[in-house]
Amino acid sequence: METTAQQSVRLAELLGALSYALDLTEGQPVGHCVRSTWIGMQIGRHMGLSEADLWELYYTVLLKDLGCSSNAARICELYLSDDIGFKRDFKTMGSSLPKVLGFVLTHTGRRSSLGDRLRSILNIMQNGGDIVNDLIQTRCHRGAEIAAMLRFPTAVSSGIHSLDEHWDGQGRPDRLAGQSIPVYARIALLSQVVDVFHTAAGRDAAIEEVRARRGSWFDPACVDSLEAAMAEAGFWEALESDDMANAVFDLAPARRHIEVDEDYLDDIARAFAQIVDSKSPFTAGHSERVAVYADLVAGEMGYPASRRRWLRRAALLHDIGKLGVSNSILDKNGKLDDEEWIQMRDHSAMSESILSRVPVFREMARIGGAHHERLDGRGYPRGLKGEEIEEETRIVTVADVFDALTADRPYRVAMPVDEALGIMRADIGTAFDAACFSALERAIQAVEGNLALVA
């Protein structure tokens, strides 16, 4: 018998909605992965791919950016730059030396001291090849790993891993060339470039870029299939339609053996939590720890097993909006200025917006949006107070703050547990719910007692 999840959730719609979080990290207009998928499917059909191959192509393109967060901190460190703006502009950079040099000069250390900026530029000019190799290797490997976590076959993982390979062998991460590049990767790269240039500069710009890179970046056969698709009536109108997302979700070929049951929803939540936590070295494991603490608190408060499972998913995804915040802010070793603080605060609203797109996660969107609210109304983003903040959100809030205090941050080392609890205790009734905090204390004491017995 099918579960409620199986009856109501389409895999394409679920992952398509979550792909909007990947667009944020890449600095692309919302819907980039979805639009790229539509383009890729047109190419695949004109190439004569089978329905089974189209299914794999669909999820390769839709999830091509799964590894996008894993190199964000490194980009900020190397280029002294906003990683989101850097990634956005990098996608439209040409390959000639003047264009590469111009990009480096305009995107490195713009807000840093002259000395730091010159040192970074010199390092990039001397070691640029190794730097780019490292950044792409990290992204490609991580993307393939997460695709496997999401239960996709090797062909999908391989396509994501090889996204940045070029037909002429000058791409990365493995310098593959020609037919040795997985066909899904060849189509995904072409589809990505079409959407980037079309969104930024229009149809003519996209066509010009595709033709200019035919035989160097792009498989000529893929370009020919794209040209055939573009020649069909309605190609561009469909791509520019406000209903593009639904059209893409309807395009997904059926494949019966992957069912979105409760276990799969857990895996999807955990995979995207890892994408979030990979964005900064200071948030590694944060979402999973918050999920554990929230579960322990809910258990102390008598929540049934089914609701605890739901709450774990909400905790895993509560910070998904942080994918839209630059690492220059997330990893800053010092006080945020007013503009940076506004961007940091926006992550809650972005979490709510992303989760609201997913029918099966829509109820937990309120937790993503409100986990920084306070009982006294001094939280954000809405300034909710008292009973306006639901109990499940209050649980995630105490779990979130406890983990933040007991983990290393750019501006301080981790606090001992007793010190963290003491700081939180002083804010009972203003920031934290008394019952939720008491349950957290009992849960921590029980865990520490069990660990002592094991030791």
C-alpha angles and dihedrals in degrees: 000000000000119000123232088260092054093049097049109029128080112199092218093052093046097049092037091058092047090049087072086074089057089052089057092054093049092049091240127142111267112277097032095131091045093050091045088054092054091051092047093051091053089052092046094051092050089050089056098243116173122248090256091052091046090054090055092043091051094058094038091060096037091052099032091121098052090120094047098111097050097080099036096098091047091052091053091048096048100038099029084228146127101269094209095053090041092055093045094053095038090066091063097043118118123229100237118110095245091052093046092047091047091052092050092049094048097043105040123092098333091159097035132094117277091250095051091045094052092047091052093047091049091050091050094048092049098041103021096125094053092044094053091044090054094047094049094042090054093048096044096047093047093047091053091048093052092047088057090049087055088057097249119149124257092261090064093046090048092050091052091045091054098043094118098047116117128216091239094054095251096110132089163295096016104009091242117173138200119334092359088076110088109256092232090058092049091053094042093054092048092047091049094052092047092054095043094053095037092052093044101040112003140254098310092052091052093049092047092050093049093050093045092055097042108127094011107057098003136057105245090222091056090049091050090052090049090050089052091050093047090052091060118099113263099017096124094034091056092047090052095044121122087225094057094117095058090045090054094047089052090052094063109116113234119255115175104194095070109070125180097231127155093274091052091050088054091051092048092050091048093048094052090045087058090051089054094046093047091064094079132025087222094060098046107140093359098124094047092049091049088051090052094048092045090051092050092049092048089050091053089050093053101252114164119249095254093054092045088055090051091048092051089057091049090051092048090055101034093105100041089119089067087079085077094054120089119244088230083073101032093051099035113138097216144029117322117239120232095269093047091048091053090053091048092050090051091069092081093055090046090052090053093046094051096045091046088064091063112074094205091048097039095101092055092051088088089062092051089049099044108034091106095051118112131215090239092057095249095113131094158296097006104012092238117179141195116334091006086079110072121228095246090055089050089054093053090046095058090044092049096048093044091054092044091054095046096047130073116266131189091256101041145011123255117284124233112258095249092051092049092049090048092054091048093046090060089060099051109134094017104055103000137046111244096222093048093048092048090051089050091053092050091047093050091048091051092049093048090049092051092048090050090054091050091049 
